[in-house]
Amino acid sequence: MENEIYDKKYANFVMILLAMIIVAVMYVEGMLTPSLPSIAEGFGVTVGQVSLVLSTYLITGVALSPIVGKLGDIYGKKKMMGMVMLIYAAAVSVTGFSPNFTFMVISRAVQGVGLTIMPLGMALIREEFPRDMVPKAQALISGMFGAGFAISLPLGSLISDTYGWRWTYHSAIPFIVILAILTIVKVKESRYRRPEVKVDYIGAIALATPLTLIVLALSEGSQWGWTSPLTLGMSILGVFLFVPMFLYEARYHRKGGEAIFDLKLLSNRNVLVTNVTLTIAGLGMYLSMQALSYKFETPAPYGFGLSILDTGLSMVSFALGMIVFSVVTGKVISRFGIKPLAIIGSIVSGLGFFLLAMAPGYDMTLIDEFIIGSGMSVMNASLINLLVLSVEAKNMGLATSMNSTFRYLGSSVGAPIAGAVLSAFVVTSAVSSTVSFSFPTNTAYFYAFLIGGVSFIVSAFLVIFAREILGKRSVGTEVAEGLKHVAKGETGFVESAGQSE
């Protein structure tokens, strides 16, 4: 009966549109990674400083995700996605014309609103697809990250290598604008809206402030000095400010409000496991992939000495692994369950990073990339399904957005750590009596990839504590029946069922 309330033709259109949006966003972001060294050289900044191009984008995403997700639950996810797409299109348009590094960092911060697109899309999929199609749809959408990288890395690198990194931004503008228009015109508004609920803006600011201070301190630590009063002071202040944030959110909840940092939602075991796991995995992935892009471009004997274009082509192997195994995951996840696949995917990615730490040759590096992408695809698709199939429909926007906040928190910390690790172990090569360049050594890459491998092994261990909701070892008919009630818009059932032992 549940499937009858869904328009599968429209659902397929939504899936294709979201897939195209993700590919476009990943093109914009993916093409930036191999261009980081040239951006640093063009603006005259260091390896550590150029990581701000990535971390400021992530900081904004962390700050805005819970707000946008909550607004989506209240006013409609389609409405918020349309607004986000327009802002993102404007930010992408101006970033390519950045006259200096400061301007680029600011425009990238505005561009960070694009990170709220994915959680809104995941919530829309849960609303527009019958439950038995959700695992396959979420796996396919997850695979589009790989497709985006597969397109962005070689194409973006070709444009960057030929015309400069600015043209990679210019080339994306028409596609982003067209997709924004299609979203506004063609997508139906959400089934579930609650305009009577107020947004916890103070809580959002209280959450964003400490995150910003911590990530900024990590980003600039290599420049200010890791033991300098500014770095330590900003880090300590950021950690300390979490205390009043938690106190305020608890008080806000007790007074009947729906807090941005929803502790009640986090008390759901599957939500907590998903958030913590993707935070740790995001840190390791972002750190390691940034290090890998530098290794491809670093001159021998510490790297492979590739051009930006060749670096982009070399990272397609990672994307192919994600694409191939997203399809595989979608086909088998309902049969084998979420937990086994998430654990296997995490271990496979960890193994890939450990193999990279052994400083393999170029060909073996490409194989290791494919292994990492394969495992990451399986893990991501599994955990996304674990989240959306464990949450009530009324909280879907906030749940997916909070998950993105945790994921981006890990990524935003991973970027400056990568810069710090790569800056800590360098060798200087003199080009002339007045000009010299510093390059990360094999030791730097060893530690970067080792951290990545450990993060995924830890992630595999954390997944053990989740409750299975698919396959033969699912928690049982009680939660399954609750999820059917959720699909029909009936709330309050899953929370009690999902938390019962």
Protein Blocks (a to p, Z undefined) as FASTA:
>chain_A
ZZmmpcfklmmmmmmmmmmmmmmmmmmmmmmmmmmmmmmmmnopafklmmmmmmmmmmmm
mmmmmmmmmmmmmnopklmmmmmmmmmmmmmmmmmmofbfklmmmmmmmmmmmmmmmmmm
mmmmmmmpcfklmmmmmmmmmmmmmmmmmmmmmmmmmmmmmnopklmmmmmmmmmmmmmm
mmmmmpccdfbdcfkbccdfklmmmmmmmmmmmmmmmmmmmmnopkbmklmmmmmmmmmm
mmmmmmmmmmmmmnopacfblfklmmpmklmmmmmmmmmmmmmmmmmmmmmmmmmmpccf
kbnopafklmmmmmmmmmmmmmmmmmmmmmmmmmnomklmmmmmmmmmmmmmmmmmnopa
fklmmmmmmmmmmmmmmmmmmmmmmmmmmccfklmmmmmmmmmmmmmmmmmmmmmmmmmm
mmmmccdddfblmbccddddfklmmmmmmmmmmmmmmmmmmmmmpccfedjkbgbjklmm
mmmmmmnopahklmmmmmpZZ
